[in-house]
Structures are given as C-alpha cells and as structure tokens.
Amino acid sequence: MLNDTRILDLTDEPLALGARMLADIGADVVRVEDARGDQLRMREPAIAGEAPRAERGWAHLLYNAGKRSVAVNVDAPETWTRIESLLPQFDAVLAPLEPADALADWLVRGRNGEWSAEIPIVDAVFRRGIDEPMTDITAMAAGGHVVLNGHPEDPPVWPAGNLSHKQGSIAMAEATMALIMQRRRGGEVGRITVGIQEAVTFTTLQTASGNWWTWHGTSPSRHIPIGSGVTFQSRDGHWLSFTIHPPHWYRFVNWVDDVLGLEEGELRGETWDDEFWREQHQPEIVPWIDRLCKALTVTELHDKGQELGLLVLPINTVEEVANDPHLIARGYYQSVDHPQLATSLILPRSPIRTRGEQPRAKRAPTLGEHNDEFLTIPASAFSPREAGGDVAERQRGAPPPHASSVLFNGAPPPPRRPLDGVRVLDFTWAIAGSLGTRLLAD
C-alpha cells in the first residue's frame, strides 16, 4: 500500500511502533539512530547470546522489524546537516517525543521552515506547553485512563502494556498517511502534532462516544454497567471475562436456567427488564455468572457465549496465544532468520493482511546496517522524491481509474484538513472501530 513511500524515522521508544506500522504496509522506513544504541535497543529483556547488546533487545526486535538502520553521532550538528541534504529522498519525517541537543535544534529549524527541502513532519508532544518527561504511567494518568481502571472501591489501576505508546503510535501512523495523501492530491507540505495525553484521553468512553452524556447526563467513572467487573473461573480451571450485552439479557437468563435451573422470579420479571435497575443490582447477578462458569468448561462457555451474542472470552496465557489455532492457521507466526543473533526467531507478522497478499514477518536491522546506502553516497546522486500516486497519474494524462473519486479528481485539500473531500463509508461499531474512523474525520 505504501510501497512507493520512504519515511525518515527519528522516533524514540514511545513512538517507534508508529513507524513500524508504516513499514508493515509497505513503506521504506529508514531509522536514524544513535550509534551507541538508543533506549529502545537497550531496553530489557534481551535474548541471551554473544551478539552485541544493542542487537538482542526484544523491544528492538519487535518495534524495529522491517526498518532500515542508519547509525550516526546524534550529538554532532554536522550529522543533521548531512541528514538534511538527504531529505529530498523522503516523503515524511517522524520526530521523536523528547529530542535532545543537536537533533532538537535541527527539528526547530524544520518546524520554522528553515530546512533546505520542504517535507511533511509529524511531531509529538506529551502535553502542550509542559516541559516534563513522559513515562507510560504519567501519560496514562494524565489522559484519564488510570482513574477509570479498577474497581470503584479500590485505588486506580495502571494497566500494563505501555498503552500510551501504542495510542500515540497509532495516531502518528494515521497522521503520516494523511500528510502523504495530502501531498499526492496536490496539497501543500503539512505538519501534524500528535499529543500523547490527547491520544490517551481519546480512547476513554467520554471522548469516544457522547452517548453517556447525551442519554444520561453522566461522564465516565469506574463502574461497569454492562459487565460483571470481575473475571470468573471455569470448571476446568481457566479464567474468563464474562460480559452480558444488555439487549441479550434474557439469552443469558435462559442459559442459566438451562444449566442451573431458576426459581420463579429469579432474574426474570418487570424489574429485571430494566437495564438500569440491573446495573444497580449487579451484585445479585455476579453469583449467577460465577455458578454458571463453575458448571461448564472454558470451551463450553466460550462457544455458547459466542452463539448467544454474549461477550464471553477466555483469558489466554502467553502459551495459549502462541498456540492459538486461529493465529497459526492464518500464518501469523513465522520463522525469521536473524544473522546477527546466529539464530531464527518465531515472530508475529503484521496483523494487516491485504487482499491476495500474505504479509511476511521481517527482521529488525543491525545497528547501522544501511549506513553505506545513505551516508557514503553523495546526496546529489539521489533524485528528489516525486509526488507519485494520484498526482503523478494526472500529470501523465492517464485516465483516472475511478471517475468519481476525489482522490484523483478533487481539488487540492486545504493545509489544515489533509483528508478534506475524502468520503469514508463507516460500518464499524462499538468503540475500537469507531475510534479509527473518528481519527479520519478529525
């Protein structure tokens, strides 16, 4: 999808996944990094072995997969003068969240339009106007996630997984694609700033959907009106997440009746018909879920729950994920040779699978593996990147493939709305899909 696109990746650890996402869909991502090995490469844990430490970190092996590496002295101003001479090769620059010293000064010049070449920039800040370091816990707290996690009677919970990094990376990848499309439609060179606090806040219910405020005049708090708020253990010892989708309440009740038997009035009747009454009486529902789960195996619970439209999902261990038959059938895990480690690793491929093409898992580059391709060849030997895509087709006089498509026939978009005129038919539902399409609308 982005096979004709080249990205200059200057991201630090919180945003490196965003550049990897672009590589997953075909972009040539060139990571310019500290020749000493940056924080991403040195982060623990690491594979044991004789290879240099900068090649063995699991975070590096995952988030730098599919990229190329140019290792430089990041503290030397002349380094960035040299990189600036290479900018005509690239379609976009991804800036780090916390640049330092010479790189920070060079990026300021770029933001002020003082580089020798015009190129789209995707910037990132933690909180605008706040000069403070970001960690995942501070980002999750600042964005409202921490206070919304956990049980109301307990202290707030910081979820695992560096979720702020992932949310910021998703926003950065979408922003980059929007700027590339803007250029290919004949628009001006643009710049987008991704706010990490905003990216985190964006995923809370209040900003994802206005329904709670519109319907009930309430904003998010740590309660779970459609679920049990706890996990449950099946008869064979597995743990599950069990959520009753409100419109399917009586499917759940009939299931309980079939398995456990219900007395007259239990879980049925006029009061139980009211979703908000059930919310207030959730403690009376939880024991029934617990008894149902203890009576059935995890497979029985999952299969019947899916059949009834209830959200009954096993909580997989790492080993179970690694042996998941669905993922194996789709070729999600693939063997990748890593010469620098003198071994092969089983790694996940890109989750994005396009029509007629099976994506391949790729290895991460060794530190400075591609220096010769970029730093030893004079910049004058490279041809400037052309607009490509839609604009190139118009310039060559080729007939547009879709006569009604604004991508080929629309006017160049205004600078602050790179996707202006693009029309998306949105069939997504619930929160996950709607977040993505809302970003497109933004």
Secondary structure as GFF3:
##gff-version 3
##sequence-region A 1 442
A	DSSP	beta_strand	6	9	.	.	.	ID=ss1
A	DSSP	three_ten_helix	13	15	.	.	.	ID=ss2
A	DSSP	alpha_helix	16	24	.	.	.	ID=ss3
A	DSSP	beta_strand	28	34	.	.	.	ID=ss4
A	DSSP	alpha_helix	39	42	.	.	.	ID=ss5
A	DSSP	three_ten_helix	53	55	.	.	.	ID=ss6
A	DSSP	alpha_helix	58	63	.	.	.	ID=ss7
A	DSSP	beta_strand	68	72	.	.	.	ID=ss8
A	DSSP	alpha_helix	77	85	.	.	.	ID=ss9
A	DSSP	three_ten_helix	87	89	.	.	.	ID=ss10
A	DSSP	beta_strand	92	94	.	.	.	ID=ss11
A	DSSP	alpha_helix	101	111	.	.	.	ID=ss12
A	DSSP	beta_strand	121	125	.	.	.	ID=ss13
A	DSSP	alpha_helix	136	142	.	.	.	ID=ss14
A	DSSP	alpha_helix	145	148	.	.	.	ID=ss15
A	DSSP	alpha_helix	163	184	.	.	.	ID=ss16
A	DSSP	beta_strand	191	195	.	.	.	ID=ss17
A	DSSP	alpha_helix	196	201	.	.	.	ID=ss18
A	DSSP	alpha_helix	205	208	.	.	.	ID=ss19
A	DSSP	alpha_helix	211	211	.	.	.	ID=ss20
A	DSSP	pi_helix	212	216	.	.	.	ID=ss21
A	DSSP	beta_strand	227	233	.	.	.	ID=ss22
A	DSSP	beta_strand	239	243	.	.	.	ID=ss23
A	DSSP	three_ten_helix	246	248	.	.	.	ID=ss24
A	DSSP	alpha_helix	249	260	.	.	.	ID=ss25
A	DSSP	alpha_helix	270	273	.	.	.	ID=ss26
A	DSSP	alpha_helix	275	280	.	.	.	ID=ss27
A	DSSP	alpha_helix	282	295	.	.	.	ID=ss28
A	DSSP	alpha_helix	298	308	.	.	.	ID=ss29
A	DSSP	beta_strand	311	314	.	.	.	ID=ss30
A	DSSP	alpha_helix	318	322	.	.	.	ID=ss31
A	DSSP	alpha_helix	325	329	.	.	.	ID=ss32
A	DSSP	beta_strand	333	338	.	.	.	ID=ss33
A	DSSP	three_ten_helix	339	341	.	.	.	ID=ss34
A	DSSP	beta_strand	343	348	.	.	.	ID=ss35
A	DSSP	alpha_helix	371	375	.	.	.	ID=ss36
A	DSSP	three_ten_helix	379	381	.	.	.	ID=ss37
A	DSSP	alpha_helix	389	395	.	.	.	ID=ss38
A	DSSP	alpha_helix	406	409	.	.	.	ID=ss39
A	DSSP	alpha_helix	430	441	.	.	.	ID=ss40
###
